[in-house]
Amino acid sequence: MVLNFVGTGNLTRFFLECLKDRYELGYILSRNIERSINITEIYGGKPATLENHPLLCGVVFIIVPDRYIESVAKILKVKDGVLVHCSGFLASDVLRREKRASLHPNFSFSNLEKALKMKDQIVFGIEGDEEGIHVAVEIAKAISGKYIVIPPEKKKAYHLAAVVASNFPVALAYLSKRIYSSMGVEDPDHLISTLMQGVVESIGEMSVERALTGPVRRGDWEVVRVEREVFKKIFGSALIYDEIVEVLKEVTKGERAKDKEDER
Ligand SMILES: NC(=O)c1ccc[n+]([C@@H]2O[C@H](COP(=O)([O-])OP(=O)(O)OC[C@H]3O[C@@H](n4cnc5c(N)ncnc54)[C@H](OP(=O)(O)O)[C@@H]3O)[C@@H](O)[C@H]2O)c1
């Protein structure tokens, strides 16, 4: 299988690091020939530009920002190959051809070294037609062996789950930081990171339901009430607080149901 890439960002580099010794590399296309030459000097493959490239054979990864995937796919010259993009949100039909897939790594590639260190744990979300899924599964197996196949109509919900798990905690960390900072705590980022790391590890080792501790889990309703007032004073509204407490009550119910299951 020959692999070609469009785009020279961190995710392209991640795939190249993981796959360069297993597969033949074709072309690595960039909008800029210098960037293409630079990356092929590191990983192998042949340089070319998006505007001016020969007919591509094999698998072509389009790893560009989501809003450009469709227009890039339109101008690519591909001979009987399989097109793959990496968006978690868009389905592969945006590629407007047969032999297509989306292969979405559930990870943030802002830090390439970290991604490579954790590559065995990365779960890929795969969607596509028969040929596309076949290729995407092979690539996922070559990197971590962990993947889920998603029906195209479920891609938006799938992406939402990833946004909730990876972006929403940052919003909560920010609220927490505002409270710590208002008290003059030094280096609140470190404190919050340690707290959150413990929770994240418990989720992986046990489950979401079992990772929950704190006043809602214990049923300390007086603490919940008093802290609601403090929250409202700091942020001007207790809307988020109330919503989250309701979710935490649901989590607690889920945990009790799990306990009952274990007792049986
Ligand atoms: N970054 C992540 O953590 C992550 C995680 C999971 C999935 N993804 C998916 O990976 C894909 C790339 O996202 P990204 O955030 O990594 O993108 P990015 O780093 O902003 O861009 C990737 C590459 O796309 C090329 N590019 C930029 N604008 C372009 C344009 N207008 N036309 C054609 N090519 C263009 C550039 O390469 P040249 O300058 O060489 O042309 C750039 O290095 C997206 O589908 C995204 O959903 C990203």
The ligand as a Gaussian input file, in Angstrom:
#p B3LYP/6-31G(d) Opt

LIG

0 1
 N       -4.900000      18.834000      15.354000
 C       -5.504000      17.884000      16.049000
 O       -5.286000      17.716000      17.241000
 C       -6.476000      16.976000      15.341000
 C       -6.994000      15.868000      16.038000
 C       -7.869000      15.008000      15.388000
 C       -8.233000      15.274000      14.072000
 N       -7.737000      16.377000      13.434000
 C       -8.140000      16.614000      12.043000
 O       -6.976000      16.755000      11.250000
 C       -7.228000      17.654000      10.176000
 C       -6.189000      18.742000      10.196000
 O       -6.441000      19.581000      11.305000
 P       -5.291000      20.419000      12.000000
 O       -5.874000      21.202000      13.073000
 O       -4.177000      19.493000      12.354000
 O       -4.896000      21.384000      10.811000
 P       -3.674000      22.399000      10.679000
 O       -2.522000      21.925000      11.476000
 O       -4.183000      23.771000      10.896000
 O       -3.350000      22.251000       9.127000
 C       -2.813000      21.075000       8.590000
 C       -2.190000      21.400000       7.263000
 O       -3.208000      21.743000       6.315000
 C       -2.609000      22.547000       5.290000
 N       -3.533000      23.652000       5.028000
 C       -3.846000      24.687000       5.835000
 N       -4.741000      25.521000       5.241000
 C       -4.970000      25.007000       4.015000
 C       -5.775000      25.411000       2.924000
 N       -6.493000      26.548000       2.952000
 N       -5.784000      24.631000       1.823000
 C       -5.053000      23.501000       1.761000
 N       -4.251000      23.073000       2.749000
 C       -4.220000      23.813000       3.868000
 C       -1.272000      23.045000       5.826000
 O       -0.221000      22.363000       5.150000
 P        0.660000      23.158000       4.064000
 O        0.967000      24.484000       4.687000
 O        1.848000      22.292000       3.897000
 O       -0.181000      23.266000       2.840000
 C       -1.293000      22.615000       7.291000
 O       -0.032000      22.269000       7.813000
 C       -8.657000      18.156000      10.366000
 O       -9.539000      17.410000       9.589000
 C       -8.896000      17.918000      11.847000
 O      -10.278000      17.752000      12.151000
 C       -6.874000      17.221000      14.029000

